[in-house]
């Protein structure tokens, strides 16, 4: 029985470990530039809320304009994660709800958005892809050189040459790894500087950024972690703070504070996240600071809706509406409560008011109105529901849940091809491409060839993930 020498088995295994180690680095970096969009479609815990999305877009709008991104269609995605984090992939900016609820002022979140806008405007993702390609080549060449030396060492029985070959392979991977990490640290510093430029251009302070980095430094100190600055992709927190302090203190807007109305919206957002995701104790902690504020009373009304008596929740919400009659999200809360107590007609009236008052024209509110109209259950209300659901989808075409309600409404009206196509769309935007194609084929069989619905069904049938069809 033939077998190769044990020395070659052991040494080739060492090459494999080196290659696998570098592959892990490449994978981690590649996630930052490509994989998260797929994760968004396939399981990132995304949070959808009209009020929070509108506020974060209001934070981002002037920053994107200053960065030259106003017309680039940047989507903001809220992620249900308690950690303080944000990142960009493609044309999407992801922000964790943990960052939103931890940040005490709008300026802290605006600083985060400004930093991420620096990455987008600087084209850092494409540059990182290029750097990855160069580093990959460097590692492959080093590994091949090392393998050649090991083979030569084995055939000549020279232990020294074989050992040198292993060193070449390992050293090449280490060099490539450090090259990638150094490049990423440079990008982070550039994004920090760009962020200060955007904040200055919009007349805002960089103090929120300093507070954020101070929080990171404190977390590292408390963890007792000792970090090798050459093995991390971001500059050390104290280094970033020192660099930023100079820029922030030189700004004429260093002491600028957030407008009171914006701070109030921020406080209301924080307490809403706490109510829906962190529980009553978290809401109580936020209310303790100012129990009579509008934000605290908003949190109290939401807590009562979620955990208490719906009648009491309606009374508390009515008081909020009386104080701010043009606030669409108080009407939305009223609609939610009325749906909970099975009063869909009254809920539809509340959602209709929310839609009419909403300056952001959120598709989510339109979908809520459509759901309430479906629950009313008359032929006329279901027809109106179809209109509202289509309006909502027109504003928010990736809302997979909205397509499911639309399919149900079409089904109740007996419009089966339209129901099948809406079902296909719902599966498509949930990344369930197999079922999307099945329902698209069903719809296509009953649609007239060449009409818009038939063509859309054909697009879904022809879709492959590499096409990035949206």
C-alpha positions in Angstrom: 0.0 0.0 0.0 1.5 3.3 -1.1 1.5 6.3 1.2 3.4 9.6 1.1 6.0 10.3 3.8 4.7 11.5 7.1 7.0 14.6 6.9 5.1 15.8 3.8 1.7 15.1 5.4 2.7 17.1 8.5 4.1 20.0 6.5 1.3 20.2 4.0 -1.1 20.3 7.0 0.9 23.3 8.3 0.4 25.0 4.9 -3.3 24.3 5.2 -3.4 25.9 8.6 -1.7 29.0 7.2 -4.1 29.2 4.3 -7.1 28.6 6.5 -6.0 31.3 8.9 -5.6 33.8 6.1 -8.9 32.7 4.7 -10.6 33.5 8.0 -9.2 37.0 7.8 -10.4 37.4 4.3 -13.8 36.1 5.3 -14.1 38.6 8.2 -13.1 41.5 6.0 -15.4 40.4 3.1 -18.4 40.3 5.5 -17.9 44.1 5.9 -18.1 44.7 2.1 -20.5 42.1 0.8 -22.2 39.5 2.9 -24.3 41.7 5.1 -26.7 42.6 2.2 -27.4 38.9 1.8 -27.8 38.6 5.5 -30.3 41.4 5.4 -32.4 39.4 3.0 -31.9 36.1 4.8 -32.1 36.7 8.5 -30.7 39.9 10.0 -33.1 40.9 12.7 -34.4 44.1 11.1 -36.6 46.5 13.1 -39.3 48.4 11.2 -40.9 51.4 12.8 -42.1 54.5 10.9 -41.2 56.9 13.8 -37.7 55.7 14.4 -36.9 55.5 10.7 -38.1 59.0 10.1 -36.0 60.4 12.9 -32.8 58.6 11.8 -33.4 59.8 8.2 -33.7 63.4 9.6 -30.4 62.9 11.4 -28.8 61.6 8.2 -30.2 63.9 5.5 -28.0 67.0 6.1 -24.9 64.8 6.7 -25.5 62.9 3.4 -25.9 66.2 1.6 -22.6 67.5 3.0 -20.9 64.3 2.0 -22.2 64.5 -1.6 -24.5 61.5 -1.1 -27.9 63.2 -1.1 -28.9 61.7 -4.5 -27.3 58.3 -4.0 -30.3 56.5 -2.5 -28.7 55.4 0.8 -31.0 53.1 2.7 -31.0 53.1 6.5 -31.7 49.8 8.1 -32.3 49.4 11.9 -31.0 46.1 13.4 -32.4 44.6 16.5 -29.1 44.2 18.4 -28.2 45.6 21.8 -24.6 46.4 21.0 -23.5 49.9 20.1 -22.6 49.5 16.5 -23.2 50.7 12.9 -21.7 49.7 9.5 -22.2 50.1 5.8 -22.6 47.7 3.0 -23.2 48.9 -0.6 -25.9 51.6 -0.4 -27.2 50.5 3.0 -26.3 52.0 6.4 -27.1 49.6 9.3 -27.6 51.0 12.8 -28.2 48.8 15.8 -31.1 49.7 18.1 -28.5 49.3 21.0 -26.7 52.4 19.6 -30.0 54.4 19.4 -31.2 53.6 22.9 -27.7 54.0 24.5 -27.0 57.4 22.9 -28.3 60.1 25.2 -28.3 62.9 22.5 -29.1 63.1 18.8 -25.5 64.4 18.3 -24.0 61.0 19.3 -26.0 59.2 16.6 -25.4 62.0 14.1 -21.6 61.5 14.7 -21.9 57.8 14.0 -23.8 58.5 10.8 -21.2 61.1 9.8 -18.4 58.5 10.3 -20.2 55.9 8.2 -21.0 58.5 5.5 -17.2 59.0 5.4 -16.8 55.4 4.5 -19.4 55.5 1.7 -18.2 58.8 0.2 -14.6 57.6 0.4 -15.4 54.4 -1.6 -13.8 52.4 1.2 -15.6 49.2 0.4 -14.4 49.0 -3.1 -10.9 49.9 -2.0 -11.0 47.2 0.7 -12.0 44.7 -2.0 -8.9 45.8 -4.0 -6.8 45.5 -0.9 -8.1 42.0 -0.2 -7.3 40.9 -3.7 -3.7 42.2 -3.3 -3.3 40.6 0.1 -4.7 37.3 -1.2 -2.2 37.3 -4.0 0.6 38.1 -1.5 -0.5 35.2 0.8 -0.8 32.7 -2.1 2.6 33.6 -3.5 4.1 33.2 0.0 2.4 29.9 0.5 3.5 28.6 -2.9 7.1 29.6 -2.2 6.9 28.0 1.2 5.4 24.8 -0.3 8.3 24.7 -2.9 10.9 25.0 -0.2 9.2 22.3 1.9 9.1 19.9 -1.1 12.8 20.7 -1.8 13.6 20.1 1.9 11.8 16.7 1.8 13.4 15.5 -1.3 16.9 16.6 -0.2 16.3 15.5 3.4 17.2 19.0 4.5 15.4 19.9 7.7 16.6 23.5 7.6 15.2 24.1 4.1 11.9 22.6 5.0 11.7 24.7 8.1 12.5 27.8 6.2 9.7 26.9 3.8 7.2 26.7 6.6 8.5 30.1 7.8 8.0 31.7 4.4 4.4 30.4 4.3 3.5 31.6 7.8 5.3 34.9 7.4 3.5 35.6 4.1 0.1 35.1 5.7 1.1 37.3 8.7 2.3 40.0 6.4 -0.9 39.9 4.4 -3.0 40.0 7.6 -1.1 43.0 9.0 -1.4 44.8 5.6 -5.2 44.4 5.6 -5.6 45.5 9.2 -3.3 48.5 8.7 -5.3 49.5 5.7 -8.5 49.3 7.7 -7.1 51.4 10.5 -6.2 54.0 8.0 -9.7 54.0 6.6 -11.2 54.5 10.1 -9.0 57.6 10.7 -10.0 59.0 7.3 -13.7 58.4 8.1 -13.3 60.2 11.4 -11.8 63.2 9.7 -14.5 63.2 7.0 -17.1 63.0 9.7 -15.8 66.2 11.4 -15.9 68.0 8.0 -19.5 67.0 7.5 -20.5 68.1 11.0 -18.8 71.4 10.5 -20.6 71.9 7.2 -23.9 71.3 8.9 -23.1 73.5 11.9 -23.1 70.5 14.4 -20.7 69.5 17.1 -18.3 66.6 17.1 -18.6 66.1 20.9 -21.0 63.2 20.4 -18.3 61.3 18.5 -15.9 62.0 21.4 -18.4 60.6 23.8 -18.9 57.5 21.8 -15.2 56.7 21.6 -14.8 57.4 25.3 -17.5 54.8 25.9 -15.6 52.3 23.8 -12.4 53.1 25.7 -14.2 52.6 29.1 -15.5 49.3 27.9 -12.1 48.1 27.0 -10.6 49.2 30.3 -13.4 47.4 32.2 -12.9 44.2 30.2 -9.1 44.2 31.1 -8.4 43.2 27.5 -4.9 43.8 26.2 -5.0 44.4 22.5 -2.1 44.3 20.0 -2.7 47.5 18.0 -1.3 45.8 14.9 -4.0 43.0 15.1 -7.1 45.1 15.2 -8.9 46.8 12.3 -9.7 50.0 14.1 -7.3 52.5 15.8 -7.0 52.1 19.5 -9.8 54.2 21.3 -7.3 56.5 23.1 -5.6 57.2 19.8 -8.8 58.1 18.1 -9.9 60.3 21.0 -6.6 62.2 20.9 -6.9 62.8 17.2 -10.6 63.8 17.4 -10.2 66.1 20.3 -7.9 68.4 18.3 -10.4 68.5 15.4 -13.5 68.9 17.6 -12.1 71.7 19.8 -10.9 73.6 16.7 -14.5 73.7 15.3 -16.6 76.8 15.8 -19.5 74.4 16.6 -17.8 72.5 19.4 -20.3 73.6 22.0 -23.4 73.5 19.7 -26.2 71.5 21.3 -29.1 69.7 19.7 -32.4 71.7 19.3 -34.9 70.9 22.1 -37.5 69.6 19.7 -35.0 67.2 18.2 -33.8 66.1 21.7 -37.5 65.4 22.6 -37.9 63.2 19.5 -34.7 61.4 20.4 -35.9 60.8 24.0 -39.2 59.5 22.7 -37.4 57.1 20.3 -35.2 55.7 23.1 -38.2 55.0 25.4 -40.1 53.4 22.5 -37.2 51.0 21.8 -37.0 50.2 25.5 -40.7 49.5 25.8 -40.8 47.1 22.8 -37.5 45.4 23.1 -36.1 45.7 26.7 -39.1 45.6 29.0 -40.7 47.5 31.8 -37.6 47.9 33.9 -35.7 49.6 31.1 -38.6 52.0 30.5 -38.7 52.8 34.2 -35.0 53.7 34.2 -35.5 56.1 31.3 -38.6 57.6 32.9 -36.8 58.2 36.2 -34.8 61.1 34.9 -37.9 63.2 34.1 -41.1 61.4 34.8 -43.4 64.2 33.7 -41.8 64.8 30.3 -43.6 64.0 27.1 -41.2 61.2 26.4 -41.9 59.6 29.7 -45.7 59.9 29.3 -45.3 58.4 25.8 -43.4 55.5 27.3 -46.1 55.1 30.0 -48.8 54.9 27.3 -46.9 52.3 25.3 -46.2 50.2 28.5 -49.9 50.3 29.3 -50.8 49.2 25.8 -48.2 46.4 25.9 -48.7 45.1 29.4 -51.7 46.8 30.9 -55.3 47.9 30.3 -56.2 48.9 26.7 -58.8 51.4 28.0 -56.2 53.1 30.2 -53.8 53.1 27.2 -56.4 54.9 25.1 -56.9 57.5 27.7 -53.2 58.2 28.0 -52.8 58.3 24.2 -55.7 60.7 23.9 -53.9 63.1 26.3 -50.8 62.9 24.2 -52.8 63.6 21.0 -54.4 66.6 22.8 -50.9 68.0 23.5 -49.5 67.3 20.0 -52.5 66.9 17.7 -50.3 66.9 14.6 -48.0 64.0 15.8 -48.7 61.1 13.4 -47.1 58.5 15.7 -49.6 59.2 18.6 -52.4 58.4 16.1 -50.5 55.3 15.1 -50.3 54.2 18.7 -54.1 54.8 19.0 -54.7 52.7 15.9 -52.5 49.9 17.4 -54.5 49.9 20.6 -57.8 49.9 18.8 -56.7 46.9 16.7 -55.8 45.1 19.9 -59.4 45.5 21.2 -60.9 44.5 17.9 -62.2 47.8 16.7 -60.7 47.8 13.2 -63.0 50.6 11.8 -61.9 53.0 14.5 -58.3 51.8 14.1 -58.5 52.5 10.3 -59.7 56.1 11.1 -56.7 56.6 13.5 -54.2 55.1 10.9 -55.7 57.3 8.2 -55.0 60.4 10.3 -51.5 59.1 10.9 -51.0 58.8 7.2 -52.3 62.2 6.5 -50.1 63.8 9.2 -46.9 61.9 8.3 -44.4 64.3 6.6 -42.2 61.3 5.8 -45.0 59.5 4.0 -43.9 56.2 5.5 -45.1 53.1 3.6 -45.4 51.3 7.0 -48.3 53.6 8.1 -50.0 52.9 4.8 -49.7 49.2 5.3 -51.1 49.5 8.8 -54.1 51.3 7.4 -54.5 48.6 4.8 -54.4 45.9 7.5 -57.1 47.7 9.5 -59.3 48.0 6.4 -58.9 44.3 5.7 -60.0 43.6 9.2 -63.2 45.6 8.6 -64.0 43.0 6.1 -66.5 44.6 3.7 -66.0 44.4 -0.1 -65.5 48.2 -0.2 -63.0 48.2 2.7 -61.0 45.4 1.1 -60.8 47.3 -2.2 -59.6 50.3 -0.2 -57.1 48.0 1.6 -55.6 47.0 -1.8 -55.1 50.6 -2.6 -53.4 51.4 0.7 -51.2 48.3 0.6 -50.1 49.1 -2.9 -49.4 52.7 -1.8 -47.3 51.4 1.0 -45.4 49.0 -1.2 -44.8 51.8 -3.6 -43.0 53.6 -0.8 -41.3 50.5 0.6 -41.0 47.8 -2.1 -38.9 45.4 0.1 -41.6 45.0 2.8 -42.2 41.3 2.4 -45.0 41.3 5.0 -47.0 43.9 3.0 -47.1 41.6 0.0 -48.6 38.9 2.1 -51.4 41.1 3.2 -51.8 42.3 -0.4 -52.0 38.6 -1.6 -54.7 38.0 1.0 -56.7 41.0 0.0 -56.5 40.1 -3.7 -57.6 36.5 -2.8 -60.7 37.8 -1.0 -61.6 39.8 -4.1 -61.2 36.8 -6.3 -58.2 38.3 -8.2 -56.1 35.1 -8.1 -53.3 36.0 -10.6 -52.7 39.2 -8.7 -52.7 37.2 -5.4 -50.2 34.7 -6.8 -47.9 37.5 -8.0 -48.1 39.3 -4.6 -47.2 36.0 -2.9 -44.3 35.6 -5.2 -43.1 39.1 -4.3 -43.4 38.3 -0.6 -41.3 35.2 -1.0 -38.8 37.1 -3.2 -38.1 39.8 -0.6 -37.8 37.2 2.1 -35.1 35.6 0.0 -37.2 32.4 -0.5 -36.4 32.3 -4.2 -37.7 28.8 -4.8 -41.2 29.6 -3.7 -41.0 33.0 -5.3 -40.5 31.3 -8.7 -43.2 28.7 -8.1 -45.8 31.4 -7.4 -44.5 33.7 -10.2 -45.0 30.8 -12.7 -48.5 30.3 -11.3 -49.3 34.0 -11.8 -47.8 34.0 -15.3 -50.0 31.2 -16.5 -53.1 33.4 -15.8 -51.7 36.8 -16.9 -51.6 38.2 -20.4 -48.1 37.8 -22.0 -46.2 41.1 -22.1 -48.3 43.0 -19.5 -46.5 44.5 -16.5 -47.5 41.7 -14.1 -46.4 39.0 -16.5 -43.0 40.8 -17.1 -42.5 41.1 -13.3 -43.2 37.4 -12.9 -40.7 36.7 -15.6 -38.1 38.8 -13.8 -38.6 36.7 -10.6 -38.5 33.4 -12.6 -35.2 34.5 -14.3 -33.6 35.8 -11.1 -30.4 34.4 -9.7 -28.8 35.8 -6.5 -25.8 37.1 -8.5 -28.1 39.4 -10.5 -29.0 41.4 -7.4 -32.4 42.1 -8.8 -34.4 44.5 -6.6 
